[in-house]
Amino acid sequence: MISKAQFDKEIQLIIANAIREDVGDGDHSSLACIPTETQGKAKLLVKDEGILAGVEFAKLVCTYVDPKLEVEVLIEDGEAVKYGDIAFYVSGSSLSILKAERLVLNAMQRMSAIATKTKKFVDLLEGTNTKILDTRKTTPGIRALEKWAVTIGGGENHRFALYDMIMLKDNHIDFAGGITQAIDQTKTYLKETGRDLKIIVEARDLDEIKEILKSEGVYRILIDNFNYEDTKTAVSLIGDQCLTESSGGIDETTIRGYAECGVNYISSGALTHSVYNLDLSLKAV
């Protein structure tokens, strides 16, 4: 996994790029009609139900736009919210508040949607030993925000990107000439490059599970698109040799069944690619 320093850098890059994209050479709508010395206050109004996420990000945005902006937080990240709740107040330069508004709303609406969906999946797993993971199926350019939202909702992050974990999937295996060849070549690569990366290998059937188990050093086996019966068999075969992860179209109707098969993790791209933004707005007070 990436370090906190790397993650923080990603967040700052997102903020800088988003402000560049949205503001350009100036918010001329605001500059045209609001005197530069005008001070104001606004509230983040919740117009939906779900899990709030992005409050800490909003504070970072406000600091980036104008260090003098003050944010009074009433509801923290990860808390349940309902229509009419006020998450926070922001006060200071009216021009600065308007400059930060769209990025704050866009990010918080999406982050809250992801946190809400993640929390639903987490609740469905209650009483099992299975944890929910996200994937790399994220919106280009804002992966750090979406993965942050998953953790706020109670989920865990899979690898952040291609560089922080080895994941040998079907195409890697086929291009490498087979499972054993892919694993052996990976171990050689890691040794020669001095990298210490965990290895996950995808299995498409029980025969591939058996072949993977012949190799040492595999951190987790990805049990991909298996039915319940074969998943239980796979978990039994793997035992304590490595961790297990189910994936492949798992949704709210099937997640509990896969957890009861005994897997350690379930990964779901739906946490980030199939959500509907929570309705939030920033209103002057």
C-alpha positions as CSV (number, residue, x, y, z in Angstrom):
1,M,0.0,0.0,0.0
2,I,1.1,3.6,-0.5
3,S,2.5,5.6,2.4
4,K,0.6,8.4,4.1
5,A,3.0,10.9,2.5
6,Q,2.2,9.6,-0.9
7,F,-1.5,9.6,-0.3
8,D,-1.4,13.2,1.1
9,K,0.6,14.2,-2.1
10,E,-2.2,12.7,-4.3
11,I,-4.8,14.7,-2.4
12,Q,-2.9,17.9,-2.9
13,L,-2.5,17.2,-6.6
14,I,-6.2,16.6,-6.9
15,I,-7.0,19.9,-5.2
16,A,-4.5,21.9,-7.3
17,N,-5.7,20.4,-10.6
18,A,-9.4,20.8,-9.8
19,I,-9.0,24.5,-8.9
20,R,-6.9,25.0,-12.0
21,E,-9.6,23.4,-14.1
22,D,-12.5,25.2,-12.5
23,V,-11.1,28.7,-11.7
24,G,-8.6,29.3,-14.5
25,D,-7.6,32.9,-14.5
26,G,-10.4,33.9,-12.1
27,D,-14.0,33.4,-11.0
28,H,-15.2,36.3,-13.0
29,S,-18.8,35.9,-12.1
30,S,-17.9,36.6,-8.4
31,L,-15.2,39.2,-9.2
32,A,-17.7,41.1,-11.3
33,C,-20.3,41.8,-8.6
34,I,-18.8,41.2,-5.2
35,P,-16.3,43.6,-3.6
36,T,-13.0,42.0,-2.7
37,E,-13.3,42.9,0.9
38,T,-16.7,41.3,1.4
39,Q,-16.9,38.8,4.2
40,G,-19.5,36.0,4.3
41,K,-20.6,32.7,5.8
42,A,-22.1,29.6,4.3
43,K,-23.5,26.3,5.4
44,L,-23.0,22.8,4.0
45,L,-26.6,21.6,3.8
46,V,-27.5,17.9,3.5
47,K,-30.5,17.2,1.3
48,D,-30.4,13.4,1.3
49,E,-29.8,10.5,3.7
50,G,-26.6,8.5,4.0
51,I,-23.0,8.5,5.3
52,L,-21.2,11.8,5.2
53,A,-17.7,11.8,3.7
54,G,-15.4,14.5,2.5
55,V,-15.5,16.9,5.5
56,E,-11.7,16.7,6.0
57,F,-11.2,17.1,2.3
58,A,-13.3,20.2,2.3
59,K,-11.2,21.7,5.0
60,L,-8.1,21.0,2.9
61,V,-9.7,22.7,-0.1
62,C,-10.6,25.8,2.0
63,T,-7.1,26.0,3.3
64,Y,-5.7,25.7,-0.2
65,V,-8.0,28.4,-1.6
66,D,-7.6,30.8,1.3
67,P,-5.8,29.9,4.6
68,K,-7.9,32.5,6.3
69,L,-11.2,30.6,5.7
70,E,-12.6,29.2,8.9
71,V,-14.5,25.9,9.0
72,E,-16.8,25.0,11.9
73,V,-17.5,21.3,11.7
74,L,-20.8,20.0,13.1
75,I,-20.9,16.5,11.6
76,E,-17.7,14.5,11.1
77,D,-16.8,12.1,8.3
78,G,-18.4,8.7,8.7
79,E,-21.5,9.9,10.5
80,A,-25.0,9.2,9.3
81,V,-26.9,12.3,8.0
82,K,-30.4,13.1,7.0
83,Y,-32.3,15.8,5.1
84,G,-31.9,19.2,6.7
85,D,-28.6,18.5,8.6
86,I,-25.9,21.1,8.5
87,A,-22.4,19.5,8.2
88,F,-20.4,22.6,8.7
89,Y,-20.2,26.4,8.4
90,V,-17.4,28.1,6.5
91,S,-16.7,31.8,7.0
92,G,-14.3,34.4,5.6
93,S,-13.8,36.0,2.2
94,S,-17.0,35.6,0.1
95,L,-14.9,35.4,-3.0
96,S,-12.9,32.6,-1.5
97,I,-16.0,30.7,-0.4
98,L,-17.4,30.8,-3.9
99,K,-14.0,29.8,-5.4
100,A,-14.0,26.6,-3.2
101,E,-17.7,25.8,-3.5
102,R,-17.9,23.6,-6.5
103,L,-14.9,21.4,-5.7
104,V,-16.1,20.9,-2.2
105,L,-19.6,19.9,-3.3
106,N,-18.5,17.7,-6.2
107,A,-16.1,15.8,-4.0
108,M,-18.3,15.5,-1.0
109,Q,-21.3,14.4,-3.0
110,R,-19.4,11.6,-4.6
111,M,-17.4,10.6,-1.5
112,S,-20.6,10.5,0.6
113,A,-22.2,8.2,-2.0
114,I,-19.3,5.8,-1.9
115,A,-19.1,5.8,1.9
116,T,-22.9,5.2,2.0
117,K,-22.6,2.2,-0.4
118,T,-19.6,0.8,1.4
119,K,-21.3,1.1,4.8
120,K,-24.3,-0.9,3.3
121,F,-21.9,-3.7,2.2
122,V,-20.1,-3.6,5.6
123,D,-23.4,-4.0,7.4
124,L,-24.3,-7.0,5.1
125,L,-21.1,-8.7,6.3
126,E,-21.7,-8.2,10.0
127,G,-21.1,-11.4,12.0
128,T,-18.7,-12.8,9.4
129,N,-14.9,-12.6,9.3
130,T,-15.0,-11.2,5.8
131,K,-13.9,-7.6,4.9
132,I,-14.9,-5.5,1.9
133,L,-12.2,-4.2,-0.5
134,D,-12.4,-1.6,-3.2
135,T,-10.7,-2.0,-6.6
136,R,-8.9,0.2,-9.2
137,K,-12.2,0.8,-10.9
138,T,-12.2,4.4,-9.9
139,T,-12.7,7.7,-11.7
140,P,-9.4,8.7,-13.4
141,G,-7.7,11.5,-11.5
142,I,-9.6,11.3,-8.2
143,R,-8.7,7.7,-7.1
144,A,-7.4,8.9,-3.7
145,L,-10.7,10.6,-2.9
146,E,-12.7,7.6,-3.8
147,K,-10.5,5.2,-1.9
148,W,-10.6,7.6,1.1
149,A,-14.4,7.5,1.0
150,V,-14.3,3.7,1.1
151,T,-12.4,3.7,4.4
152,I,-14.8,6.3,5.8
153,G,-17.6,3.9,5.0
154,G,-15.8,1.1,6.9
155,G,-14.3,-0.7,4.0
156,E,-10.6,-1.4,3.3
157,N,-8.4,-0.4,0.4
158,H,-7.0,-2.9,-2.1
159,R,-3.8,-1.9,-3.8
160,F,-3.8,1.8,-4.7
161,A,-2.3,1.4,-8.2
162,L,-0.2,-0.8,-10.4
163,Y,3.0,0.1,-8.5
164,D,2.3,-0.9,-4.9
165,M,1.3,-4.6,-5.2
166,I,1.7,-7.5,-7.7
167,M,-1.6,-8.8,-9.0
168,L,-1.3,-11.6,-11.6
169,K,-4.7,-11.8,-13.4
170,D,-5.9,-13.9,-16.3
171,N,-4.1,-11.8,-19.0
172,H,-0.8,-11.8,-17.1
173,I,-1.0,-15.5,-16.7
174,D,-1.9,-16.2,-20.3
175,F,0.8,-13.8,-21.7
176,A,3.4,-15.3,-19.3
177,G,2.6,-18.9,-20.4
178,G,0.8,-20.1,-17.4
179,I,0.4,-19.7,-13.6
180,T,3.6,-21.3,-12.5
181,Q,5.6,-19.4,-15.1
182,A,4.0,-16.1,-14.1
183,I,4.7,-16.6,-10.4
184,D,8.3,-17.7,-10.9
185,Q,9.0,-14.8,-13.3
186,T,7.5,-12.4,-10.7
187,K,9.7,-13.7,-7.9
188,T,12.7,-13.3,-10.1
189,Y,11.7,-9.8,-11.1
190,L,11.2,-8.7,-7.5
191,K,14.5,-10.1,-6.4
192,E,16.4,-8.5,-9.3
193,T,14.8,-5.1,-8.8
194,G,15.0,-5.2,-5.0
195,R,11.2,-4.6,-4.6
196,D,9.2,-6.0,-1.6
197,L,5.7,-6.3,-3.1
198,K,2.9,-8.7,-2.0
199,I,1.7,-11.1,-4.7
200,I,-1.9,-11.8,-5.5
201,V,-2.8,-14.4,-8.1
202,E,-6.2,-14.9,-9.8
203,A,-7.7,-18.3,-10.2
204,R,-10.4,-19.1,-12.8
205,D,-11.2,-22.6,-11.6
206,L,-10.2,-25.2,-8.9
207,D,-7.4,-26.6,-11.0
208,E,-5.8,-23.2,-11.1
209,I,-6.2,-23.0,-7.3
210,K,-4.3,-26.2,-6.9
211,E,-1.5,-25.0,-9.2
212,I,-1.1,-21.8,-7.4
213,L,-0.8,-23.6,-4.1
214,K,2.3,-25.4,-5.4
215,S,4.2,-22.1,-5.4
216,E,5.4,-20.4,-2.2
217,G,5.2,-16.7,-1.6
218,V,1.7,-16.0,-2.7
219,Y,0.0,-13.5,-0.3
220,R,-3.6,-13.9,-1.5
221,I,-5.5,-15.9,-4.0
222,L,-8.2,-14.1,-6.0
223,I,-11.1,-16.6,-6.4
224,D,-12.7,-15.0,-9.4
225,N,-16.3,-15.6,-10.6
226,F,-16.7,-18.8,-8.7
227,N,-20.1,-20.0,-7.5
228,Y,-20.8,-20.6,-3.8
229,E,-20.0,-24.4,-3.9
230,D,-16.7,-24.0,-5.7
231,T,-15.8,-21.0,-3.5
232,K,-16.2,-23.2,-0.4
233,T,-14.1,-25.9,-2.0
234,A,-11.4,-23.3,-2.9
235,V,-11.3,-22.0,0.7
236,S,-10.9,-25.5,2.0
237,L,-8.1,-26.3,-0.4
238,I,-6.2,-23.1,0.4
239,G,-6.6,-23.4,4.2
240,D,-4.0,-21.3,6.0
241,Q,-1.5,-21.3,3.1
242,C,-2.5,-17.8,2.1
243,L,-5.4,-15.3,2.3
244,T,-8.5,-15.6,0.1
245,E,-10.5,-13.0,-1.9
246,S,-13.7,-13.4,-3.8
247,S,-14.6,-11.1,-6.7
248,G,-16.6,-11.0,-9.9
249,G,-20.0,-9.3,-10.0
250,I,-20.7,-9.6,-6.3
251,D,-23.5,-7.3,-5.2
252,E,-25.9,-6.7,-2.3
253,T,-27.8,-9.9,-3.1
254,T,-24.8,-12.2,-3.1
255,I,-22.2,-10.7,-0.9
256,R,-23.4,-12.4,2.3
257,G,-23.4,-15.8,0.6
258,Y,-19.8,-15.4,-0.5
259,A,-18.8,-14.2,3.0
260,E,-20.3,-17.4,4.5
261,C,-18.1,-19.4,2.2
262,G,-15.3,-18.3,4.5
263,V,-13.2,-16.0,2.3
264,N,-11.1,-13.3,4.0
265,Y,-12.0,-10.6,1.6
266,I,-14.6,-9.6,-1.0
267,S,-13.6,-7.0,-3.6
268,S,-16.2,-4.9,-5.4
269,G,-15.7,-2.4,-8.1
270,A,-19.3,-1.3,-7.5
271,L,-18.3,0.6,-4.4
272,T,-16.7,3.3,-6.6
273,H,-18.1,2.8,-10.1
274,S,-21.8,2.4,-9.4
275,V,-23.0,5.1,-7.0
276,Y,-25.4,8.0,-7.1
277,N,-24.2,11.2,-5.6
278,L,-25.7,12.4,-2.3
279,D,-27.5,15.7,-2.6
280,L,-25.6,18.4,-0.8
281,S,-25.5,22.2,-1.3
282,L,-23.6,25.2,0.0
283,K,-25.8,28.1,1.0
284,A,-25.0,31.6,2.2
285,V,-26.3,32.4,5.7
